[in-house]
Amino acid sequence: MKIDIHTHTKKCKSGDAPTREVTPEVFCDTVLSTDVKVIAITNHNVFDLPQFQAIQERIGNGALVWPGIELDVYDGDAKGHLLV
């Protein structure tokens, strides 16, 4: 079983590529065209509940959809990302 726990559907940060902005329809069609059976939507620093629910509904039994967020974390001058 293939799992992808790091996906994006929204352009949330300055510098994000325009291709990060994906409609629920396009996102679901892409997922359903693959062998991925578990996905987590992990946009940067934001969780869009209505979009998540629309994706869950459209994917149906085709894949398990997990909620998530990719947080920016900072330690002095160092920065990184944390998937939750």
PDB file of N, CA, C and O in Angstrom, chain B, residues numbered from 101:
ATOM      1  N   MET B 101       0.843  -1.173   0.000  1.00  0.00           N
ATOM      2  CA  MET B 101       0.000   0.000   0.000  1.00  0.00           C
ATOM      3  C   MET B 101       0.894   1.245   0.000  1.00  0.00           C
ATOM      4  O   MET B 101       1.856   1.323   0.764  1.00  0.00           O
ATOM      5  N   LYS B 102       0.576   2.201  -0.848  1.00  0.00           N
ATOM      6  CA  LYS B 102       1.330   3.454  -0.903  1.00  0.00           C
ATOM      7  C   LYS B 102       0.634   4.500  -0.040  1.00  0.00           C
ATOM      8  O   LYS B 102      -0.592   4.612  -0.028  1.00  0.00           O
ATOM      9  N   ILE B 103       1.454   5.262   0.682  1.00  0.00           N
ATOM     10  CA  ILE B 103       0.977   6.302   1.593  1.00  0.00           C
ATOM     11  C   ILE B 103       1.743   7.586   1.291  1.00  0.00           C
ATOM     12  O   ILE B 103       2.956   7.555   1.081  1.00  0.00           O
ATOM     13  N   ASP B 104       1.031   8.717   1.269  1.00  0.00           N
ATOM     14  CA  ASP B 104       1.676  10.019   1.092  1.00  0.00           C
ATOM     15  C   ASP B 104       1.181  10.936   2.203  1.00  0.00           C
ATOM     16  O   ASP B 104       0.039  11.395   2.170  1.00  0.00           O
ATOM     17  N   ILE B 105       2.037  11.204   3.185  1.00  0.00           N
ATOM     18  CA  ILE B 105       1.621  12.037   4.314  1.00  0.00           C
ATOM     19  C   ILE B 105       2.125  13.478   4.187  1.00  0.00           C
ATOM     20  O   ILE B 105       2.203  14.198   5.182  1.00  0.00           O
ATOM     21  N   HIS B 106       2.465  13.896   2.969  1.00  0.00           N
ATOM     22  CA  HIS B 106       2.983  15.252   2.761  1.00  0.00           C
ATOM     23  C   HIS B 106       2.459  15.784   1.432  1.00  0.00           C
ATOM     24  O   HIS B 106       3.159  15.747   0.420  1.00  0.00           O
ATOM     25  N   THR B 107       1.218  16.283   1.441  1.00  0.00           N
ATOM     26  CA  THR B 107       0.625  16.839   0.225  1.00  0.00           C
ATOM     27  C   THR B 107       0.155  18.268   0.493  1.00  0.00           C
ATOM     28  O   THR B 107      -0.126  18.639   1.633  1.00  0.00           O
ATOM     29  N   HIS B 108       0.076  19.052  -0.563  1.00  0.00           N
ATOM     30  CA  HIS B 108      -0.370  20.439  -0.456  1.00  0.00           C
ATOM     31  C   HIS B 108      -1.501  20.696  -1.443  1.00  0.00           C
ATOM     32  O   HIS B 108      -1.519  20.156  -2.549  1.00  0.00           O
ATOM     33  N   THR B 109      -2.449  21.539  -1.016  1.00  0.00           N
ATOM     34  CA  THR B 109      -3.565  21.910  -1.883  1.00  0.00           C
ATOM     35  C   THR B 109      -3.745  23.421  -1.962  1.00  0.00           C
ATOM     36  O   THR B 109      -4.586  23.915  -2.713  1.00  0.00           O
ATOM     37  N   LYS B 110      -2.953  24.150  -1.182  1.00  0.00           N
ATOM     38  CA  LYS B 110      -3.102  25.604  -1.131  1.00  0.00           C
ATOM     39  C   LYS B 110      -1.738  26.288  -1.147  1.00  0.00           C
ATOM     40  O   LYS B 110      -0.755  25.767  -0.620  1.00  0.00           O
ATOM     41  N   LYS B 111      -1.707  27.456  -1.759  1.00  0.00           N
ATOM     42  CA  LYS B 111      -0.526  28.323  -1.724  1.00  0.00           C
ATOM     43  C   LYS B 111      -0.669  29.177  -0.468  1.00  0.00           C
ATOM     44  O   LYS B 111      -1.419  30.153  -0.464  1.00  0.00           O
ATOM     45  N   CYS B 112       0.041  28.817   0.587  1.00  0.00           N
ATOM     46  CA  CYS B 112      -0.141  29.451   1.899  1.00  0.00           C
ATOM     47  C   CYS B 112       0.987  30.389   2.299  1.00  0.00           C
ATOM     48  O   CYS B 112       0.810  31.220   3.190  1.00  0.00           O
ATOM     49  N   LYS B 113       2.135  30.273   1.662  1.00  0.00           N
ATOM     50  CA  LYS B 113       3.299  31.068   2.052  1.00  0.00           C
ATOM     51  C   LYS B 113       3.801  31.865   0.860  1.00  0.00           C
ATOM     52  O   LYS B 113       3.667  31.440  -0.287  1.00  0.00           O
ATOM     53  N   SER B 114       4.374  33.013   1.140  1.00  0.00           N
ATOM     54  CA  SER B 114       4.994  33.747   0.042  1.00  0.00           C
ATOM     55  C   SER B 114       6.145  32.904  -0.485  1.00  0.00           C
ATOM     56  O   SER B 114       6.889  32.294   0.283  1.00  0.00           O
ATOM     57  N   GLY B 115       6.277  32.880  -1.769  1.00  0.00           N
ATOM     58  CA  GLY B 115       7.315  32.069  -2.388  1.00  0.00           C
ATOM     59  C   GLY B 115       6.843  30.692  -2.818  1.00  0.00           C
ATOM     60  O   GLY B 115       7.542  30.005  -3.562  1.00  0.00           O
ATOM     61  N   ASP B 116       5.651  30.272  -2.355  1.00  0.00           N
ATOM     62  CA  ASP B 116       5.098  28.996  -2.814  1.00  0.00           C
ATOM     63  C   ASP B 116       4.803  29.079  -4.304  1.00  0.00           C
ATOM     64  O   ASP B 116       4.367  30.115  -4.805  1.00  0.00           O
ATOM     65  N   ALA B 117       5.042  27.996  -4.994  1.00  0.00           N
ATOM     66  CA  ALA B 117       4.757  27.947  -6.430  1.00  0.00           C
ATOM     67  C   ALA B 117       3.246  28.019  -6.660  1.00  0.00           C
ATOM     68  O   ALA B 117       2.477  27.495  -5.854  1.00  0.00           O
ATOM     69  N   PRO B 118       2.813  28.656  -7.742  1.00  0.00           N
ATOM     70  CA  PRO B 118       1.380  28.712  -8.052  1.00  0.00           C
ATOM     71  C   PRO B 118       0.754  27.324  -8.203  1.00  0.00           C
ATOM     72  O   PRO B 118      -0.455  27.167  -8.030  1.00  0.00           O
ATOM     73  N   THR B 119       1.567  26.327  -8.523  1.00  0.00           N
ATOM     74  CA  THR B 119       1.038  24.969  -8.694  1.00  0.00           C
ATOM     75  C   THR B 119       0.563  24.372  -7.375  1.00  0.00           C
ATOM     76  O   THR B 119      -0.087  23.327  -7.382  1.00  0.00           O
ATOM     77  N   ARG B 120       0.866  24.999  -6.251  1.00  0.00           N
ATOM     78  CA  ARG B 120       0.367  24.524  -4.955  1.00  0.00           C
ATOM     79  C   ARG B 120      -1.138  24.745  -4.833  1.00  0.00           C
ATOM     80  O   ARG B 120      -1.791  24.068  -4.039  1.00  0.00           O
ATOM     81  N   GLU B 121      -1.695  25.665  -5.593  1.00  0.00           N
ATOM     82  CA  GLU B 121      -3.125  25.981  -5.522  1.00  0.00           C
ATOM     83  C   GLU B 121      -3.880  24.992  -6.400  1.00  0.00           C
ATOM     84  O   GLU B 121      -3.914  25.133  -7.623  1.00  0.00           O
ATOM     85  N   VAL B 122      -4.487  23.988  -5.767  1.00  0.00           N
ATOM     86  CA  VAL B 122      -5.147  22.898  -6.490  1.00  0.00           C
ATOM     87  C   VAL B 122      -6.587  22.791  -6.004  1.00  0.00           C
ATOM     88  O   VAL B 122      -6.834  22.812  -4.798  1.00  0.00           O
ATOM     89  N   THR B 123      -7.530  22.677  -6.916  1.00  0.00           N
ATOM     90  CA  THR B 123      -8.928  22.506  -6.515  1.00  0.00           C
ATOM     91  C   THR B 123      -9.125  21.116  -5.920  1.00  0.00           C
ATOM     92  O   THR B 123      -8.376  20.194  -6.242  1.00  0.00           O
ATOM     93  N   PRO B 124     -10.130  20.956  -5.052  1.00  0.00           N
ATOM     94  CA  PRO B 124     -10.421  19.619  -4.526  1.00  0.00           C
ATOM     95  C   PRO B 124     -10.676  18.598  -5.635  1.00  0.00           C
ATOM     96  O   PRO B 124     -10.288  17.436  -5.510  1.00  0.00           O
ATOM     97  N   GLU B 125     -11.320  19.023  -6.708  1.00  0.00           N
ATOM     98  CA  GLU B 125     -11.617  18.101  -7.809  1.00  0.00           C
ATOM     99  C   GLU B 125     -10.339  17.583  -8.462  1.00  0.00           C
ATOM    100  O   GLU B 125     -10.187  16.380  -8.670  1.00  0.00           O
ATOM    101  N   VAL B 126      -9.432  18.484  -8.780  1.00  0.00           N
ATOM    102  CA  VAL B 126      -8.169  18.087  -9.416  1.00  0.00           C
ATOM    103  C   VAL B 126      -7.336  17.249  -8.450  1.00  0.00           C
ATOM    104  O   VAL B 126      -6.750  16.244  -8.851  1.00  0.00           O
ATOM    105  N   PHE B 127      -7.279  17.652  -7.192  1.00  0.00           N
ATOM    106  CA  PHE B 127      -6.519  16.908  -6.190  1.00  0.00           C
ATOM    107  C   PHE B 127      -7.042  15.475  -6.089  1.00  0.00           C
ATOM    108  O   PHE B 127      -6.263  14.523  -6.132  1.00  0.00           O
ATOM    109  N   CYS B 128      -8.351  15.325  -5.956  1.00  0.00           N
ATOM    110  CA  CYS B 128      -8.949  13.993  -5.811  1.00  0.00           C
ATOM    111  C   CYS B 128      -8.748  13.151  -7.059  1.00  0.00           C
ATOM    112  O   CYS B 128      -8.401  11.974  -6.965  1.00  0.00           O
ATOM    113  N   ASP B 129      -8.961  13.735  -8.213  1.00  0.00           N
ATOM    114  CA  ASP B 129      -8.762  12.987  -9.458  1.00  0.00           C
ATOM    115  C   ASP B 129      -7.319  12.496  -9.566  1.00  0.00           C
ATOM    116  O   ASP B 129      -7.071  11.379 -10.018  1.00  0.00           O
ATOM    117  N   THR B 130      -6.376  13.329  -9.152  1.00  0.00           N
ATOM    118  CA  THR B 130      -4.967  12.928  -9.187  1.00  0.00           C
ATOM    119  C   THR B 130      -4.708  11.778  -8.225  1.00  0.00           C
ATOM    120  O   THR B 130      -4.081  10.788  -8.601  1.00  0.00           O
ATOM    121  N   VAL B 131      -5.180  11.897  -6.993  1.00  0.00           N
ATOM    122  CA  VAL B 131      -4.985  10.831  -6.004  1.00  0.00           C
ATOM    123  C   VAL B 131      -5.619   9.531  -6.488  1.00  0.00           C
ATOM    124  O   VAL B 131      -4.998   8.471  -6.413  1.00  0.00           O
ATOM    125  N   LEU B 132      -6.841   9.609  -6.978  1.00  0.00           N
ATOM    126  CA  LEU B 132      -7.557   8.403  -7.399  1.00  0.00           C
ATOM    127  C   LEU B 132      -6.943   7.754  -8.637  1.00  0.00           C
ATOM    128  O   LEU B 132      -7.227   6.593  -8.930  1.00  0.00           O
ATOM    129  N   SER B 133      -6.108   8.489  -9.363  1.00  0.00           N
ATOM    130  CA  SER B 133      -5.458   7.915 -10.547  1.00  0.00           C
ATOM    131  C   SER B 133      -4.155   7.194 -10.188  1.00  0.00           C
ATOM    132  O   SER B 133      -3.466   6.678 -11.067  1.00  0.00           O
ATOM    133  N   THR B 134      -3.820   7.162  -8.891  1.00  0.00           N
ATOM    134  CA  THR B 134      -2.580   6.531  -8.434  1.00  0.00           C
ATOM    135  C   THR B 134      -2.893   5.318  -7.567  1.00  0.00           C
ATOM    136  O   THR B 134      -4.053   4.967  -7.354  1.00  0.00           O
ATOM    137  N   ASP B 135      -1.831   4.686  -7.071  1.00  0.00           N
ATOM    138  CA  ASP B 135      -1.978   3.560  -6.144  1.00  0.00           C
ATOM    139  C   ASP B 135      -1.942   4.010  -4.686  1.00  0.00           C
ATOM    140  O   ASP B 135      -1.915   3.168  -3.789  1.00  0.00           O
ATOM    141  N   VAL B 136      -1.942   5.313  -4.431  1.00  0.00           N
ATOM    142  CA  VAL B 136      -1.895   5.825  -3.062  1.00  0.00           C
ATOM    143  C   VAL B 136      -3.244   5.577  -2.392  1.00  0.00           C
ATOM    144  O   VAL B 136      -4.293   5.929  -2.932  1.00  0.00           O
ATOM    145  N   LYS B 137      -3.202   4.968  -1.213  1.00  0.00           N
ATOM    146  CA  LYS B 137      -4.438   4.622  -0.503  1.00  0.00           C
ATOM    147  C   LYS B 137      -4.608   5.375   0.807  1.00  0.00           C
ATOM    148  O   LYS B 137      -5.675   5.315   1.418  1.00  0.00           O
ATOM    149  N   VAL B 138      -3.565   6.088   1.251  1.00  0.00           N
ATOM    150  CA  VAL B 138      -3.650   6.941   2.443  1.00  0.00           C
ATOM    151  C   VAL B 138      -2.926   8.239   2.116  1.00  0.00           C
ATOM    152  O   VAL B 138      -1.777   8.222   1.674  1.00  0.00           O
ATOM    153  N   ILE B 139      -3.604   9.372   2.335  1.00  0.00           N
ATOM    154  CA  ILE B 139      -2.980  10.676   2.109  1.00  0.00           C
ATOM    155  C   ILE B 139      -3.234  11.564   3.322  1.00  0.00           C
ATOM    156  O   ILE B 139      -4.240  11.421   4.016  1.00  0.00           O
ATOM    157  N   ALA B 140      -2.315  12.471   3.559  1.00  0.00           N
ATOM    158  CA  ALA B 140      -2.513  13.517   4.560  1.00  0.00           C
ATOM    159  C   ALA B 140      -2.347  14.854   3.854  1.00  0.00           C
ATOM    160  O   ALA B 140      -1.371  15.071   3.137  1.00  0.00           O
ATOM    161  N   ILE B 141      -3.298  15.738   4.059  1.00  0.00           N
ATOM    162  CA  ILE B 141      -3.213  17.081   3.491  1.00  0.00           C
ATOM    163  C   ILE B 141      -2.487  17.945   4.518  1.00  0.00           C
ATOM    164  O   ILE B 141      -2.978  18.149   5.628  1.00  0.00           O
ATOM    165  N   THR B 142      -1.318  18.449   4.141  1.00  0.00           N
ATOM    166  CA  THR B 142      -0.450  19.154   5.088  1.00  0.00           C
ATOM    167  C   THR B 142      -0.027  20.512   4.537  1.00  0.00           C
ATOM    168  O   THR B 142       1.153  20.747   4.276  1.00  0.00           O
ATOM    169  N   ASN B 143      -0.994  21.394   4.365  1.00  0.00           N
ATOM    170  CA  ASN B 143      -0.671  22.744   3.917  1.00  0.00           C
ATOM    171  C   ASN B 143       0.108  23.470   5.008  1.00  0.00           C
ATOM    172  O   ASN B 143       0.054  23.096   6.180  1.00  0.00           O
ATOM    173  N   HIS B 144       0.830  24.509   4.609  1.00  0.00           N
ATOM    174  CA  HIS B 144       1.684  25.244   5.545  1.00  0.00           C
ATOM    175  C   HIS B 144       0.867  26.130   6.482  1.00  0.00           C
ATOM    176  O   HIS B 144       0.202  27.070   6.047  1.00  0.00           O
ATOM    177  N   ASN B 145       0.930  25.813   7.776  1.00  0.00           N
ATOM    178  CA  ASN B 145       0.423  26.679   8.846  1.00  0.00           C
ATOM    179  C   ASN B 145      -1.070  26.975   8.783  1.00  0.00           C
ATOM    180  O   ASN B 145      -1.528  27.938   9.398  1.00  0.00           O
ATOM    181  N   VAL B 146      -1.832  26.176   8.059  1.00  0.00           N
ATOM    182  CA  VAL B 146      -3.275  26.414   7.950  1.00  0.00           C
ATOM    183  C   VAL B 146      -3.990  25.085   7.729  1.00  0.00           C
ATOM    184  O   VAL B 146      -3.471  24.184   7.070  1.00  0.00           O
ATOM    185  N   PHE B 147      -5.192  24.985   8.295  1.00  0.00           N
ATOM    186  CA  PHE B 147      -6.040  23.826   8.032  1.00  0.00           C
ATOM    187  C   PHE B 147      -7.388  24.337   7.561  1.00  0.00           C
ATOM    188  O   PHE B 147      -8.051  25.087   8.277  1.00  0.00           O
ATOM    189  N   ASP B 148      -7.802  23.940   6.365  1.00  0.00           N
ATOM    190  CA  ASP B 148      -9.049  24.380   5.746  1.00  0.00           C
ATOM    191  C   ASP B 148     -10.069  23.248   5.883  1.00  0.00           C
ATOM    192  O   ASP B 148     -10.094  22.332   5.061  1.00  0.00           O
ATOM    193  N   LEU B 149     -10.911  23.310   6.923  1.00  0.00           N
ATOM    194  CA  LEU B 149     -11.868  22.236   7.194  1.00  0.00           C
ATOM    195  C   LEU B 149     -12.852  22.023   6.048  1.00  0.00           C
ATOM    196  O   LEU B 149     -13.056  20.874   5.654  1.00  0.00           O
ATOM    197  N   PRO B 150     -13.479  23.071   5.487  1.00  0.00           N
ATOM    198  CA  PRO B 150     -14.400  22.830   4.375  1.00  0.00           C
ATOM    199  C   PRO B 150     -13.719  22.148   3.181  1.00  0.00           C
ATOM    200  O   PRO B 150     -14.307  21.266   2.555  1.00  0.00           O
ATOM    201  N   GLN B 151     -12.488  22.552   2.866  1.00  0.00           N
ATOM    202  CA  GLN B 151     -11.778  21.909   1.759  1.00  0.00           C
ATOM    203  C   GLN B 151     -11.475  20.448   2.095  1.00  0.00           C
ATOM    204  O   GLN B 151     -11.645  19.568   1.251  1.00  0.00           O
ATOM    205  N   PHE B 152     -11.029  20.188   3.323  1.00  0.00           N
ATOM    206  CA  PHE B 152     -10.743  18.823   3.762  1.00  0.00           C
ATOM    207  C   PHE B 152     -11.992  17.953   3.633  1.00  0.00           C
ATOM    208  O   PHE B 152     -11.917  16.832   3.131  1.00  0.00           O
ATOM    209  N   GLN B 153     -13.129  18.459   4.081  1.00  0.00           N
ATOM    210  CA  GLN B 153     -14.375  17.697   4.004  1.00  0.00           C
ATOM    211  C   GLN B 153     -14.781  17.444   2.557  1.00  0.00           C
ATOM    212  O   GLN B 153     -15.266  16.360   2.232  1.00  0.00           O
ATOM    213  N   ALA B 154     -14.589  18.428   1.689  1.00  0.00           N
ATOM    214  CA  ALA B 154     -14.907  18.246   0.265  1.00  0.00           C
ATOM    215  C   ALA B 154     -14.023  17.167  -0.346  1.00  0.00           C
ATOM    216  O   ALA B 154     -14.497  16.355  -1.141  1.00  0.00           O
ATOM    217  N   ILE B 155     -12.754  17.151   0.015  1.00  0.00           N
ATOM    218  CA  ILE B 155     -11.829  16.136  -0.502  1.00  0.00           C
ATOM    219  C   ILE B 155     -12.203  14.764   0.026  1.00  0.00           C
ATOM    220  O   ILE B 155     -12.230  13.795  -0.732  1.00  0.00           O
ATOM    221  N   GLN B 156     -12.493  14.669   1.318  1.00  0.00           N
ATOM    222  CA  GLN B 156     -12.917  13.387   1.899  1.00  0.00           C
ATOM    223  C   GLN B 156     -14.144  12.839   1.181  1.00  0.00           C
ATOM    224  O   GLN B 156     -14.201  11.659   0.837  1.00  0.00           O
ATOM    225  N   GLU B 157     -15.112  13.701   0.964  1.00  0.00           N
ATOM    226  CA  GLU B 157     -16.359  13.276   0.316  1.00  0.00           C
ATOM    227  C   GLU B 157     -16.107  12.820  -1.117  1.00  0.00           C
ATOM    228  O   GLU B 157     -16.626  11.787  -1.541  1.00  0.00           O
ATOM    229  N   ARG B 158     -15.324  13.575  -1.852  1.00  0.00           N
ATOM    230  CA  ARG B 158     -15.082  13.236  -3.260  1.00  0.00           C
ATOM    231  C   ARG B 158     -14.247  11.964  -3.406  1.00  0.00           C
ATOM    232  O   ARG B 158     -14.497  11.171  -4.314  1.00  0.00           O
ATOM    233  N   ILE B 159     -13.272  11.758  -2.541  1.00  0.00           N
ATOM    234  CA  ILE B 159     -12.433  10.557  -2.627  1.00  0.00           C
ATOM    235  C   ILE B 159     -13.209   9.325  -2.181  1.00  0.00           C
ATOM    236  O   ILE B 159     -12.978   8.226  -2.685  1.00  0.00           O
ATOM    237  N   GLY B 160     -14.126   9.506  -1.237  1.00  0.00           N
ATOM    238  CA  GLY B 160     -14.945   8.381  -0.787  1.00  0.00           C
ATOM    239  C   GLY B 160     -14.098   7.239  -0.259  1.00  0.00           C
ATOM    240  O   GLY B 160     -13.215   7.441   0.574  1.00  0.00           O
ATOM    241  N   ASN B 161     -14.371   6.039  -0.747  1.00  0.00           N
ATOM    242  CA  ASN B 161     -13.629   4.849  -0.326  1.00  0.00           C
ATOM    243  C   ASN B 161     -12.368   4.621  -1.156  1.00  0.00           C
ATOM    244  O   ASN B 161     -11.686   3.611  -0.981  1.00  0.00           O
ATOM    245  N   GLY B 162     -12.053   5.550  -2.056  1.00  0.00           N
ATOM    246  CA  GLY B 162     -10.881   5.385  -2.911  1.00  0.00           C
ATOM    247  C   GLY B 162      -9.563   5.513  -2.172  1.00  0.00           C
ATOM    248  O   GLY B 162      -8.552   4.957  -2.600  1.00  0.00           O
ATOM    249  N   ALA B 163      -9.566   6.249  -1.053  1.00  0.00           N
ATOM    250  CA  ALA B 163      -8.360   6.429  -0.234  1.00  0.00           C
ATOM    251  C   ALA B 163      -8.781   6.972   1.126  1.00  0.00           C
ATOM    252  O   ALA B 163      -9.838   7.586   1.266  1.00  0.00           O
ATOM    253  N   LEU B 164      -7.949   6.737   2.107  1.00  0.00           N
ATOM    254  CA  LEU B 164      -8.152   7.292   3.439  1.00  0.00           C
ATOM    255  C   LEU B 164      -7.474   8.655   3.475  1.00  0.00           C
ATOM    256  O   LEU B 164      -6.310   8.783   3.097  1.00  0.00           O
ATOM    257  N   VAL B 165      -8.205   9.678   3.932  1.00  0.00           N
ATOM    258  CA  VAL B 165      -7.676  11.045   3.954  1.00  0.00           C
ATOM    259  C   VAL B 165      -7.478  11.480   5.405  1.00  0.00           C
ATOM    260  O   VAL B 165      -8.422  11.492   6.195  1.00  0.00           O
ATOM    261  N   TRP B 166      -6.246  11.836   5.739  1.00  0.00           N
ATOM    262  CA  TRP B 166      -5.925  12.301   7.091  1.00  0.00           C
ATOM    263  C   TRP B 166      -5.778  13.816   7.099  1.00  0.00           C
ATOM    264  O   TRP B 166      -5.258  14.387   6.140  1.00  0.00           O
ATOM    265  N   PRO B 167      -6.228  14.483   8.170  1.00  0.00           N
ATOM    266  CA  PRO B 167      -5.972  15.916   8.313  1.00  0.00           C
ATOM    267  C   PRO B 167      -4.552  16.133   8.823  1.00  0.00           C
ATOM    268  O   PRO B 167      -4.009  15.300   9.549  1.00  0.00           O
ATOM    269  N   GLY B 168      -3.971  17.235   8.446  1.00  0.00           N
ATOM    270  CA  GLY B 168      -2.632  17.552   8.933  1.00  0.00           C
ATOM    271  C   GLY B 168      -2.289  19.003   8.657  1.00  0.00           C
ATOM    272  O   GLY B 168      -3.037  19.719   7.992  1.00  0.00           O
ATOM    273  N   ILE B 169      -1.159  19.419   9.172  1.00  0.00           N
ATOM    274  CA  ILE B 169      -0.618  20.762   8.938  1.00  0.00           C
ATOM    275  C   ILE B 169       0.903  20.639   8.897  1.00  0.00           C
ATOM    276  O   ILE B 169       1.487  19.862   9.653  1.00  0.00           O
ATOM    277  N   GLU B 170       1.536  21.398   8.023  1.00  0.00           N
ATOM    278  CA  GLU B 170       2.991  21.512   8.035  1.00  0.00           C
ATOM    279  C   GLU B 170       3.338  22.838   8.706  1.00  0.00           C
ATOM    280  O   GLU B 170       3.156  23.909   8.127  1.00  0.00           O
ATOM    281  N   LEU B 171       3.838  22.748   9.927  1.00  0.00           N
ATOM    282  CA  LEU B 171       4.145  23.943  10.706  1.00  0.00           C
ATOM    283  C   LEU B 171       5.563  24.421  10.445  1.00  0.00           C
ATOM    284  O   LEU B 171       6.489  23.620  10.317  1.00  0.00           O
ATOM    285  N   ASP B 172       5.721  25.742  10.366  1.00  0.00           N
ATOM    286  CA  ASP B 172       7.052  26.336  10.357  1.00  0.00           C
ATOM    287  C   ASP B 172       7.530  26.373  11.806  1.00  0.00           C
ATOM    288  O   ASP B 172       6.800  26.825  12.688  1.00  0.00           O
ATOM    289  N   VAL B 173       8.738  25.904  12.054  1.00  0.00           N
ATOM    290  CA  VAL B 173       9.314  25.938  13.400  1.00  0.00           C
ATOM    291  C   VAL B 173      10.648  26.676  13.343  1.00  0.00           C
ATOM    292  O   VAL B 173      11.394  26.566  12.369  1.00  0.00           O
ATOM    293  N   TYR B 174      10.931  27.419  14.391  1.00  0.00           N
ATOM    294  CA  TYR B 174      12.133  28.247  14.437  1.00  0.00           C
ATOM    295  C   TYR B 174      12.884  28.005  15.739  1.00  0.00           C
ATOM    296  O   TYR B 174      12.284  27.813  16.797  1.00  0.00           O
ATOM    297  N   ASP B 175      14.208  28.018  15.639  1.00  0.00           N
ATOM    298  CA  ASP B 175      15.096  27.943  16.798  1.00  0.00           C
ATOM    299  C   ASP B 175      16.247  28.894  16.525  1.00  0.00           C
ATOM    300  O   ASP B 175      17.233  28.531  15.884  1.00  0.00           O
ATOM    301  N   GLY B 176      16.109  30.106  17.015  1.00  0.00           N
ATOM    302  CA  GLY B 176      17.101  31.126  16.693  1.00  0.00           C
ATOM    303  C   GLY B 176      17.077  31.414  15.208  1.00  0.00           C
ATOM    304  O   GLY B 176      16.036  31.772  14.658  1.00  0.00           O
ATOM    305  N   ASP B 177      18.219  31.260  14.553  1.00  0.00           N
ATOM    306  CA  ASP B 177      18.308  31.493  13.113  1.00  0.00           C
ATOM    307  C   ASP B 177      17.931  30.263  12.299  1.00  0.00           C
ATOM    308  O   ASP B 177      17.752  30.352  11.085  1.00  0.00           O
ATOM    309  N   ALA B 178      17.811  29.126  12.953  1.00  0.00           N
ATOM    310  CA  ALA B 178      17.474  27.884  12.243  1.00  0.00           C
ATOM    311  C   ALA B 178      15.965  27.768  12.095  1.00  0.00           C
ATOM    312  O   ALA B 178      15.205  28.149  12.985  1.00  0.00           O
ATOM    313  N   LYS B 179      15.549  27.239  10.961  1.00  0.00           N
ATOM    314  CA  LYS B 179      14.121  26.998  10.781  1.00  0.00           C
ATOM    315  C   LYS B 179      13.925  25.657  10.100  1.00  0.00           C
ATOM    316  O   LYS B 179      14.818  25.136   9.431  1.00  0.00           O
ATOM    317  N   GLY B 180      12.755  25.124  10.286  1.00  0.00           N
ATOM    318  CA  GLY B 180      12.422  23.841   9.677  1.00  0.00           C
ATOM    319  C   GLY B 180      10.919  23.679   9.611  1.00  0.00           C
ATOM    320  O   GLY B 180      10.168  24.616   9.882  1.00  0.00           O
ATOM    321  N   HIS B 181      10.493  22.496   9.253  1.00  0.00           N
ATOM    322  CA  HIS B 181       9.072  22.185   9.135  1.00  0.00           C
ATOM    323  C   HIS B 181       8.765  20.951   9.960  1.00  0.00           C
ATOM    324  O   HIS B 181       9.599  20.058  10.107  1.00  0.00           O
ATOM    325  N   LEU B 182       7.553  20.916  10.496  1.00  0.00           N
ATOM    326  CA  LEU B 182       7.095  19.788  11.295  1.00  0.00           C
ATOM    327  C   LEU B 182       5.717  19.385  10.804  1.00  0.00           C
ATOM    328  O   LEU B 182       4.796  20.202  10.799  1.00  0.00           O
ATOM    329  N   LEU B 183       5.568  18.127  10.390  1.00  0.00           N
ATOM    330  CA  LEU B 183       4.263  17.622   9.967  1.00  0.00           C
ATOM    331  C   LEU B 183       3.497  17.137  11.186  1.00  0.00           C
ATOM    332  O   LEU B 183       3.993  16.311  11.951  1.00  0.00           O
ATOM    333  N   VAL B 184       2.287  17.652  11.365  1.00  0.00           N
ATOM    334  CA  VAL B 184       1.423  17.200  12.463  1.00  0.00           C
ATOM    335  C   VAL B 184       0.049  16.853  11.926  1.00  0.00           C
ATOM    336  O   VAL B 184      -0.829  16.451  12.689  1.00  0.00           O
TER     337      VAL B 184
END
